[in-house]
Amino acid sequence: MLISRNWLKDFVKIPDSLSAKELGLKLTMAMAEVEGFVDQKESLKGIVVGEILEVKKHPNADKLKLAIVDIGAKKLSIVCGAPNIEKGQKVPVATLGVVLPNGMKIEKVKVRGEESEGMLCAEDELGLGKDHSGIVILDKKLMPGTSLAKALGLDDIIYEIDNKSLTHRPDLWSHYGVAREVVAILSEKLSAKGGSASGGKVYKVESFKDGKEKLDIKIEDFALCPRYMGVVIEGIKTEDSPVWLKKRIEAVGMRPINNIVDITNYVMMEIGQPLHAFDYDKLEGHRIIVRKANPGEKIKTIDEQERKLDEEMLVIADAKKPVAIAGVMGGANTEIDGQTQKVIIESANFNHISIRQTESILGLRSEASIRFEKSLDPNITELGIKKAIELILKLCPGAKIVSHLEDVKKFKLNQGPIAISFDFINKKIGQEIAEDKIIRILESLGFEVKKNREGLEVFVPSWRATKDITLPEDIVEEVARIYGYDNLKIDLPEIKMARPELNKERELERKIKNILAYGLAMSEVYNYSFNSEEQLHKIGLHIDSHIKIANPLSSETTRLRISLLPNLLNNIIANERFFNEIKLFEVGSVYLKDKPGERLSDKKPGFLPYQEKHFAGVVVQKEDQSPFYNAKNIVESLFEKLHLVYQIKAAKTAPVWGSAGKTAAILLNGKSIGLVTELNPKLYGKLDINNKVGIFEFSLTELDKVYTDEMAYQPIPEFPSIELDISMIVAKKILWEEVKQAVKEVEKELIRKVKIFDVFEGKGIPEGKKSIAFSIEYRSDDKTLTMAEVQVIHKGVLKILEDKLGAQIRK
Amino acid sequence: METKFKKIKEEALKEIKAIKNSDDWQKIRDKYFSRKNGELAKLLKDIKEVSEDLKPKLGTLANQLKTEIAKALEQKEGEISSKKETDLERDFIDVTLEIEKFKLGHLHPLTQVQNELEDIFKSMGFMILDGPELESDYYNFEALNIPAWHPARDSQDTFYIESKDKLVLRTHTSPVQIRAMQKYGAPLRCVVPGRVFRNEATDASHDHTFYQLEGLMIDKDIAITHLVAIMKEMLSAIFKKEVKVRLRPGYFPFVEPGFELDFGCLICQGKGCPICKQSGWIEFVGSGLVHPNVLKYGGIDPKKWSGFAFGLGLTRLVMMKYRIDDVRLLQSGDLRFLNQF
């Protein structure tokens, strides 16, 4: 929202010694964030009125022109590309060295070989508007060389206040409202052009005599429209507004339309009450009904958009049809135009929730609805319409009030009192503030305060009573912000020491991340939680087992992941051309549809979809035909480093993206918590991945359930071991795991390690067979084993291998 | 005896002449001059055995011999040292040569910064908590004093889930405040780092997915002055130097009063620079005293307990720390980016 300092000065004395920046800072520190300000005089410094003496063609460019411009002191030659310049025009000229409001610095440059000694400016370049279609054409009467700020009478400072920081403050959406704050902040008094008082109650409107005719206004639901005021005025002549009014409207970023519309906007900007003017003659039955829209009703709004209405939307209707979407936008059917002679001025108050619903369904917000949605004070309804009448009578000499000033209302504000103790205020702030200081602050903001034995009874002013201030805590904020947060002495709390409960899963997550990155040389990626349907389809995943986003912004964010793998595959695609080796991992949540997770609420039954954290990794190495083993190696190294007892076993089923023959389950205590696999061979072509991909994924949540960091060290062997090798031929289908198990079964205590060092198939080995070579380590904890003792066991091993696995031992 | 002298002399001079490097030189020197078994020491022993009248002469000869050999050795030493590069040549390697580096992996910058923050808060006695990223409308909004149609919902473009229950992707980490209060009660100190979502178009400074860190402290008589002091401690720990903070009004429905907390720009020391948009201050933390309604939703009696809550942008902190100018890089999976960390 834009706030004009000159406009504020109508209501409060702001000393000239308080710089633009200082006032902005004071508002930021005590009221709401000032995002910036434009000092019109400063921003237009060095920009002067120039008269175009001559327009020549640019010798080297068709679209450019060469203008000779008189700026009083001298004549400049300026290259210009705008289509609208002509000899004799008065235009704004930015002279050399000037920095325009948009940051552009004017320097002497050659444009296509022609020197340019300045720049003719469009509206947007001067920060006066958004138009960039041509150079601003000024009044012919202006003298060349006059400063532009002076020529346009621009001597204001315009502050931009962050709308978001005004979400809870319906009272600040106007100059009068901000002026009330300035009063409290500067310890000044509020005045309304002459009148003055403290506490923000003064807003003067001139009295008038209303007419005799009755305007029929009916409100069907006071909950949605607590107050509606209307008046009929005739003898209207719509025309341009006077300069002072236009200037005010323009200063706060609105476009002047005609006197009536400008007056309604002026009143809204001045005291925050949105108004609407209907053309009386276009209103069937000349009556106003505030009701919900009927089924199937439509309205074309003044922005020429046809809008379908919903039965929950509040409309203003005449005898037959809706003529406005209440509080949001007027209808084209009753809009005032050049012919309008008689108008109905509407000043009303609408329920903020209803307004928000309508805005949200229509996707339409207006200056009016932005205010109504904050919950406006129904008291300004009256001030607003009275101010409008005053201005109409002033600007349209023929205007006459023909109707009674109708006022249909039913509302009650909760203005307190709120009981609060000084102790409460001081304890919340953390600092002792003198009682009279507290009272003075509250009164300066318009609160009425009664002191009693317990503390204070605080009566809330109407403009803060719609929902902003209801609690003692709200009063604390008022005192603290005006007292000044900068004036507080900060202090660390004194509390009992306590050991924070450890987040076990998070600790484990960090441990694993460190091992994977700094031990196993993997790089960590963060991917989005989303999958696109196209991506899932390509991979062959069932789309409907993924939770669906109801309002995705793009096709990329339509589903929630159930596995980290799909997005990791995208990472491979993106990185493959830059790297010969890719080792990535990710930790993140997956979202599972049909499994219950945390509670939806403590108030009613039901559960969220189950969510757990997964670890997943992909490994790719150029030319590596079996990255499965790399992936498995990572999982094994990790689990060994974590001192976990785990098993990796051939899995019966593989995920769709996995390779059926190359999938293994990771088991902890016999329970599968994840898998190791290789990308399904069918997917390489589809996804455009060139190298084989090894994959692992497991549930951190499941791992955490069994993980402890307990471990006991193994005594260092006292006696030497003996290693014997075996080389044998077995059937291809026999797993290494089976061989290992068979060997270990023979002598559980003395056989310490069974380590494979070679597997070979092919030349010299019969079809369907493979050759395996491995070593067995024998060691006793009690003595040095002799070769003879070992040989006895070893013979047993060979026999078992032959008998059980049909192995043919190679000698 | 004299012939023996002569023989030693000839042999020694021959050997000295043949010396090629300092190792040889040392050996030859030891051979003749070693106090125990050096040739000259032995010779002197022999002289002790001969008759007294021959001793002077032999002694003189022995000294002459010693001087001559010493002189030859000295000369040789000079020769060798003037050719010192021979050693250097022999041992030479190109120390600037590069071989393939040991491979180390990389933790994502968000992880690194988050770990750092978690450690700071753990040291101040805060628990580290997690919560569901897919949340109920109840915890994400309602229990945080943001009922349906509250205007604050506008500033948080929300991803909704197609489901019979009202579900959203959490728009902030704040729902964990309520879950934590319900689970642990008061007193309570916790922080919640985590992923949040906003349904908005992405550009260099906006992403639909980013990271926040939420904090909550509930105890007896917690006041605004405490909040500011703890924030100052936290920021000083994050930036590893004393930072200035300032508080100004800000609006968040789940706190009352609510504040924006700025810290003094560390780049320009508050003088004003492009980083702080010339203001000298950087807006960084949203905070406030926990709204009594929120305490009630959390099952905590606002008459007995009070507290503060705050939230900051982890993603933003990472971007500030590493001067990252495009937020999308963080979730691009691009190793050319990630491998820098």
Interface residues (C-beta under 8 A of the other chain):
Chain A: T28 M29 A30 M31 A32 E33 K164 S165 L166 T167 H168 R169 H352 I353 R356 Q357 S360 E373 K374 K427 K428 I429 G430 Q431 L471 E473 D474 V476 E477 A480 R481 Y485 D486 L488 K489 I490 D491 L492 P493 I495 K496 M497 A498 R499 P500 E501 N503 E505 R506 R510 K513 N514 L516 A517 Y518 G519 L520 A521 M522 S523 E524 V525 Y526 N527 Y528 S529 I547 K548 I549 A550 N551 P552 L553 T557 L560 N567 L568 N570 N571 A574 N575 F578 F579 I582 K583 L584 G588 S589 Y591 G597 E598 L600 S601 D602 K603 G606 L608 P609 Q611
Chain B: K103 L104 G105 H106 L107 H108 L110 T111 N115 E118 K122 G125 F126 M127 I128 L129 D130 G131 P132 E133 L134 E135 S136 Y138 Y139 A143 A148 W149 P151 A152 D154 S155 F159 Y160 I161 E162 S163 D165 L167 L169 R179 Q182 Y184 P187 R189 C190 R195 F197 N199 E200 A201 H208 T209 M217 D219 K220 D221 I222 A223 I224 T225 H226 V228 A229 I230 K232 E233 R246 L247 R248 P249 G250 Y251 P253 E256 P257 G258 F259 E260 L289 H291 P292 G299 S306 L330 Q331 S332 G333 D334 L335 R336 L338 N339
